[in-house]
Amino acid sequence: MLELAIKGNKTYWTWIVALLGVIGAGFIFYLWQLQFGLGITGMSRDVSWGFYIANFTYLVGVAAGGVMVVLPYYLHDYKAYGRVTILGEFLAIAALIMCLLFIIVDLGQPMRGFNVLIYPTLNSVLFYDAMVLNGYLLINLIVGWNVLEAERNGVHYQKWLKPIIYLSIPFAVSIHTVTAFLYCGLPGRGFWLTAILAPRFLSSAFAAGPALLVLLCLFIRNTTKFDPGKEQIQSLGKTVAYAICINVFFFLCEVFVAFYSNIPEHMDHIKYLFVGLHGHGAMVPWMWSSMALMVIGIILTVNPVTRRNETTLAVACAVIIAGTWIDKALGMIAGGFVPNPLHEVNEYAPTFPEIVITIGVYAIGALVLTVLYKMAVGVKEEVEQG
Amino acid sequence: MERSRREFLKIAGASAAIGLGARPVIEAVAAATGHQAAPEAQVAHHPEALKATRWGMVVDTRKIESAEQIEKMVEACHQEHNVPMLEEERHRIKWIWETHFHNAFPSQSTDRVSEHLEHILLPVMCNHCENPPCVRACPTKATFKRESDGIVMMDFHRCIGCRFCMAACPYGSRSFNFRDPQPFIKEVNLKYPRRMKGVVEKCNFCEERLALGQMPACVEASKGAIVFGDLTDPDSEVRHVLRENFTIRRKQNLGTEPCVYYIV
């Protein structure tokens, strides 16, 4: 099926070449990082994870969000999603590849990465995270590829795929749960030390993943002969509406617990994010923007008039993607590490090389997604034209 | 003629080199298959090595009079362990450093702390916890608790630099080599390894000194402000000091069971 991805018009190839250019730039900066060390980033002794792990966390959510089309189709036999499940699965593949790349660019000694497999350590959450992320990637590759090929050949997909498809549903939940456990099992970090962190991650994932899918569906409709469908986009919109409401609700639960209990270790991180602490408030404008964006997203997706209008729905999805990204990527890392265990405030901001490397990883994800979607849309067009 | 002779010599030389190189391999295989008794790897033990079941430390802040006193401890430690002095604050490596009471004990500090505590600084370092969260987090066992004496140690050659241990440590005791530390080491101590960029490091209770029968560098430099010994031995000096004084530990409520105690 890959041959479908090498047949494209001029715009397609321009896009591919542009992505390769961005990837090249990111790679050059990565070589610099390899040579110098992680000192070229803005990370420090106190904020020891930064932009890479932040984006990793966010993209695990996008990958898990794909399950919001797989589950209704395969478990509830919601036929309409038959047209878009492949888009959800392929989005998960691209997101997972970015996740794994973000982990690799974050390692101080990437050439020793295989030590995780050579010395499997069952008490480390990172070991399980590596297992479930790679497992979910493999499942989506197997399922996505085979189901699409069966569709192309006009036959039903192989019977043995069914259990793997069912397995993909708990796996999607597991990748984000285990990723939340990386954070919430650490004793000294009041901001992360909350049993609701995994549910929070999942709710923001189920908002951000489907929101991105809505935008991709609209893009596909406007640029190809394949229409993912009005009903499908509307259903995704409802999923986004519920998930973003739950996400904001969960956040307010956190605020209540921290401030009504009045325990400093839990309050100080939220204070740092929203009002600043000891005169440091780099995150304040970001966090309020995030809240505003998510609230706008709620208004636009919950209100049936603005949800049904695809233009306002697209705006809603874009603001939800931005809002959840600030909340989960930037806020989660900055809020967790500031103040530090000695209650000192040392802020973090990514550096230029760090941002270029990050954009490079996103470009690799975009390239993978482009190729996979080109294939998927190509097959759909073939099938529909008969 | 000339040419072929040279070629012959080349081939002969190469064969000899391969032959020589292969010899230890052949011997090793022979030994492994039982043709010859394999020599067991042995670690030599110093006759005066200090041993304990659980090493621990008591910092007597009453005996700390000035910042210079702590600086001497820091200097002794950092010199012993080839800790670099980096210009940029955010890249600094710290095994032991000085801090205020309210930073070392954020939940125990009050607005009305004793005058002595208000004015002095305390030395802080790895607590060598009984239940170390860093060891729990490490995905490669590069950081581990030594079973024989409870010291939380690092294998600098196994660490992949994921920094999960740094997020896990509730005391901020771990540092990461954000760049090559070697140009920033003032005087190299050849008795202790230097690190490369991209790995985590921290205090090791001077396990390399204990193995030679010496007390940790900070203890020696502390002029009696730090007592070090076996926490499981009721007759040890640390136990004696712990019996005689009221002591506190950092973030006691987290269940990590630090082995560094403070008299305040």
Interface residues (C-beta under 8 A of the other chain):
Chain A: F36 G37 L38 G39 T41 G42 M43 S44 R45 D46 S48 W49 I103 D106 L107 G108 Q109 P110 R112 G113 N115 V116 I118 Y119 T121 N123 S124 V125 L126 F127 A130 L182 Y183 L186 P187 G188 R189 P264 E265 G336 F337 N340 P341 L342 H343 E344 N346
Chain B: E88 E89 R90 H91 R92 K94 T99 H102 N103 A104 P106 S107 V124 P133 V135 R136 A137 C138 P139 T140 K141 A142 R158 C159 I160 G161 C162 R163 F164 M166 A167 A168 C169 P170 Y171 G172 S175 F176 N177 F178 R179 D180 M196 K197 G198 V199 V200 K251 L254 G255 T256
